[in-house]
Amino acid sequence: MSVESIAEKVRSGGRVDRAEALTLYADAPTLLLGQLADAIRARKHPAGVVTYIIDRNVNYTNVCVARCAFCAFYRPVGSDEGYVLGFDELFQKIDETLAVGGVQVLLQGGHNPDLPLEWYEDLFRAIKARYPDFKLHALSPPELLHLSRLSQQPVPVVVRRLVDAGLDSVPGGGAEILVDRARRLLNCESKATADEWISVMRTVHQAGLRSTATMMYGSVERPDERVEHLYRLRELQDETGGFTAFITWSYQPTNTELGGVEATGVEYLRTLALSRIVLDNFDNLQASWVTQGGKVGQLSLAYGANDMGSIMIEENVVRAAGAAYCMDEAEIVRNIEDAGFVPKRRTMAYDILGDPLFRERDIPRRTELAVARAAGDTAVPAELSRYPARSRPGKQQRDAVTES
């Protein structure tokens, strides 16, 4: 089929197949892709509202056995730069989040062999006891699979136990590209194959939880593999309806083992637009200003995005790979309004909470994102002594905490 015939099919509300999607991505002018995506966005969101959420992205540990080649954040077991945040540190971060109107924490971290399932259960229960209405958007599918392997419990049991402890929803991290050829090259197949990621997310949805979905592009994958990734998500959404939003971002090569060159802003806009066209059963697409910057984030609203994602407050993973963009609520709202849309605060489930909070009360401006810990802070949380460690460095660390 020609580009124009496929475009006409999209305009009339038809569903494109893999070959048609690949033809659009390869041959359609960028402006046409944007126009098609924007028309779909307008049909789904005719009121011209663009949403965002105030939350905090907390990475509770950087110790990880997965060793993905594209990750600049992780540290191996026993590294002097490895950390685990203590419960009190996390409480302080939540207090700071609440002070600026935040409604949830996005909690993700490395696959740390010295943090058993019970640590997560105790943490979640402690957070819910202290902040009963605060939402826990936590643990991507590979983390849940890691805990299943660590505890020797099936994934549905792990999910049920975490829900009982307070888990509210699941982020879509760890998807990268849902094609095993690419996952092998990225050294992330061992943490979760494409089928395993899909299977864990299906379990999450069957347990009654909502989640997001993601794609990291621009590393080692081919264009047809990006398309395959989108179709795997679309098929699961047809089956479960559990995804609330999709987010795509470009691979950040700085400080990584894999290296390479970051994809251009134009490639980001083309990928975003194609995602809106293919993912016809996803209501919401987020703009990835964290990797693209505020202005490309704003331009995303003309290429299919209807959401500016998170105010975020804190970010560690992308920063480790060299990107350190920051936008507080005032700046995000200005970008939304300058693009001709109406800004609204939301929850993870896309329930509208109201108008911009900074116009209702005084909120200090933020010019940079917070980090998990200050450089050089090597404190070991006292509560770690309650949990058995698996690694030799972990056992030595526990012994040191107990002796002190």
N, C-alpha and C positions, 0 to 999 in steps of 0.2 A: 504494500500500500504506500501511497505517496504521503509526504508530510501533511499536505493540505487535506487529504481525505481523512487522515487520522485526527487532525485538528478539528475537522467538522464533526467527527464522531464524538470527540470530547465535548464540544460545544453543545451537542444535542443530549448530553448526559450518558453517553455510552461508556462501557467499561473496556479499557484497552488491555490487550494481552501482552505477553512478554516481548514478542517481536515488535509490536507497535510501540511499546514503551522505549525499547532500545533504538528504534528508528527516530523517535522524537528526540531522545537525548543526543544521538549522534549528529542529526542533520537539521533539526529545527532551529531557526534563529532564536537567540536568547530572548529578544523582545516578544516573539510569539509564545515561547514557553511561559514567560511571565504573564502575558495576557490570558492564556488558558488557565493558569493556576489562580490568577486573581479573580477570574470569573467564577471559578468553583468556590473560592473563599467567600465571595460576595453572596453566592446562593446559600451557603451554609450559615453565614453570619450577616444577614441583610441589614442589621441595625448599625453596622459600622463600629462595633465595640471591639477594642483590642485589650486583652486581659494581661495580668501579671500576678505573681505571687510574692509575698514577702516571706522569705525563709532563710535558712542557713545551711550551707553544704559542709558538713563536718566529716572529716576523714579520721576515724577513731584510731586507726593504726596504719603505719606505712610498711610494716613488716609483711613480706609476702613470699610465698614459695612458688607462685605461678611464673614469675620472671618473664613477663610478656616483653617482646622486643621493642614495642612501641611506647613503653611506659617509662617516664623519667621520674616517677614519684616513688616507686617501691624501693625498699631496702631489704637485703637478704637477712635471714635469721642470724642473729649475733652481731649485726652491724652496730657500730657506735652511734650511727645516726637513726637507728630504729626507735620507734616510740609506740606506746599505748597510752591513750588519754585516760585519766582517772575519772571516776564518777563525778567527783566534785568539779573537775574541769568542765565536764559536759554540762553540769547544772549551771555553771557560770555562763557558758555559751548560750544556753537556753534563756537565762535571765536577760542577757544582752539582746537576744532576738526578740523576746517579748517587749522589751523597752522601745523597740522601733516598729512595733505592730506585727511582728512575725507570728505565723500560725503553725509552723511545722519545722522540723529539722530533717534534712536529707542526709541520712547516715550511711556512709559507705566506707570501706577500707580494704586493706590487703588481706590475703588469705594467710592469716597468722596461725600457725599450728599450735600455739600456746594459749589460744583463746577458745575454750570449749563452748559448746552450746549453752551450758549453764551460765556462763559469763553474760551472754546476750540476754538470756531470760531474766537474770537478776538486774541487768542494766535497764531493760525495758520496763520491768515492774517498778524499779526505783523512779524512773522518769514519770510513769503514769501516776504513781502515788503522790508525787510532788506537783505534777502539772497534768491533772486529769483530762483537760480539754485540748492539750497540745498534741499535735499529730506526729506520728513516727512514720516517715516515708523512708524505708530502710531496707538494705541488703538486696543487691542485684541478684539475678539468677545464678551466676557463678559462685557468689558468696553462699547462697543457700545450698548449692550443690557441694561446696567445700564443707559446710557444716554437716551435711548428710554423710559425707565420707568420713569426716572426723568422728562423728558420734555413732557411726554405723547404724543410723536410723534412716528409713526411707524418706524421700523428700516430702511427701504429704504429712508425715509425722512431724518433721522439722517445722514445716509451715504451720501446722496446727498448734504446736507448742509455742511458737513465736507469736501467733495471733492471740493465744491465751495470755501471753505475757504483755501484749499491748501493741503489736505490729498493726499499722493501719493501712499501709499501701506499699508497693514495691517499685523502685526505680528500674529503668530499663537498661542500665549499664551492662557492660560485658558482652554486648552483642557484636561489637566491631563490625565485621562482615559475616553474615550467616551462610558462609560457604566454606567447607572444610579445607579446600586447597589453599585459600587465603589464610585461614586460621593456622594452618601448619607453618606457613611462612612467617606469620606474626608470632609464632611460639605461644599461641593462646588456645590451641586445640585441647591441650591436656586439662585446662581449667574448665572447659565446657565445649563440646562439639556443637555444631549448629543444631543438630537434633536435640541435644541435651538442653540447650538454652530454650528452645521452643517448648520442650516437654516441661521444664520447670515453670515456665511462664503459664503454660496451660494449667498446671497444678495450682498455681497462685490464683488464677481466675476461677477455677472450680471451687476454691476455698472461699470465694466471695470477695476477694480483694481486687481492687483496681490497680493498674500499673501504667507506666509509660513505656515507650519503645524508642530505641535509638539506632543510629548508624554512624560509625566513624569511617569516612571514606578518604581516599587520597594517599593510601599507603602502598599496598602491593596488589590490590584487587583490580580486576578488569571491569570495564563498563557493564558487561553482561552480568557480572557478579554483584554489582550494585543493584541492578534490576532484580536479580534473583532474591536478594535480601529483602527488597520491598515486597515482593510477591509472597514470600514466606510470612511476613508480618500481616499482609492483607488476608491471607488464607486463615491464619489463626484468629484474626479479628472477626472474620466471617463466622468462625466456629464459636467463639466465646464472647465477643463484644466487650472484653475486659480492658482494652487499652483506652486511656483518656487522651493521650497526645503522642505525637511523634517528634523527635528532635534529631537532626543530623548536624554533624560538625566535621570539620576537616582535621585530619591527622596533624598533630603538632610535632615536628621532627627534632627540635632543639633538645639537646642533652639525652637523647635516646640512643639505645644500642643500634636500632635500625637506621637512624639517620634519614637523609633524603631532603626533599624540598616540599614546602607546604603548597597545597593547591591554591589557585587564585580565587579572588572574590567572585569573579564571573562564574567559575566552576561551582562555587558554593551556591550561587543563585540558580544556576541551571539544575543542580542536584535537588535543591529545595523545591523548585517548581515541578520537577518530575515527580517528586514524592507526593505533592498535593494531587497531581493527576492520577497517579497509580493508587494511592491510599484513599480511595473514594469512600471507604467506610470508617475513616478517622475524622472526627469532627475538628480536632485541634492540631495545628502545627506550630511549634515554637521556633522563634528566631534565635540563632546561636550567636548572640552578641559577645559572649564570653570568649569565643575563638575568633570572631570576625571584627569585633569593634562596634561601637555604637552606630556609626553611620551605615555600615553594611547591614547591621541589625535592623535599622530603620527601613532600609531599602527592601529588606525581607518582606515587609508588609505589602509590597507590590508584587511579590513573587510567591504568594500562597500562604504565608504565615499570618495567623490571627492572634498570636500570643507572643509577648516579649519574655516569657520564661520567668526567671527568678531574679529578684533584687540580690539575692544570694548572700550578701554580707561577708561570707568567707568562702575561699576556694583554694585548693592546694594542688590538685592533680594537673590541671592545665597550666597553672603558674610554674610548676616544676619543669614543664616543657617549653617555657619561654613566653607564654602569653599572660598578660597581667591587666587586662581591661577591667575597668570598674565603672558601674553606673548605679547610683543610688536611686531612690524612688523618684525624686524630683527630676533627675535627668531622663529616666525612662519615660516618665509622663510627658516631658517636653518633646521627646522623640516621637511618641505616639501622636500627640496633638499636632505637631508640625507636619506629620504625614497625613493629617486630615481625619484621624480617628478619635473615638471617645475612650479614654482609659478607665478601666475598672479593676479593682482588686478581686482576687478569686482564691478558692481553695484548690487542692490537688484534684478534686473531682469536678472542678470548673463551676462550682456554685459561686455566684457573684456575692462578694462581701460588701462592696460599696465603692465610693469615690476615693481618689487619692488621700491617703492618711495625712500626708505632710501639710495638706491644706486645712486639716481639722485641728491639728496640734503641732507644737514645735518639736521637730525631730532634727537632731544634729546632722549636718551634711557629712557624707563619707567620700573621701577621695581615693581610697585604696581598699582592697579587700583584706580582711583579716586572715591570719594563718592559723593552722592547728596549734602550733606552739612557737614560742620565740626561739630564734636560733641559739643553739648551745644549751637549751633546757633538756637535761637528760633524766629528769625525775621519773622514778618508777612508782606507779600507784600502789599504795599499801594494800588495797583489796585484791591485788593479783595473787597474794599469798594464799587466798582461799581456794584457788583453782590449780589443779595439777598441770604441769607443763609436759610437753612431749619432746621438745628439742633439748639438747645438752645446754646451749646458752640460756634457754628459758628456765631450765631447772636451776642453773647457777644463779640466775637473776632472782628466782623465787627464794632460794636459800639466803641470798644477801638481804632481801627485804625482811625475811623472818628474823634474821640475826640482829638487824638494826632495830 
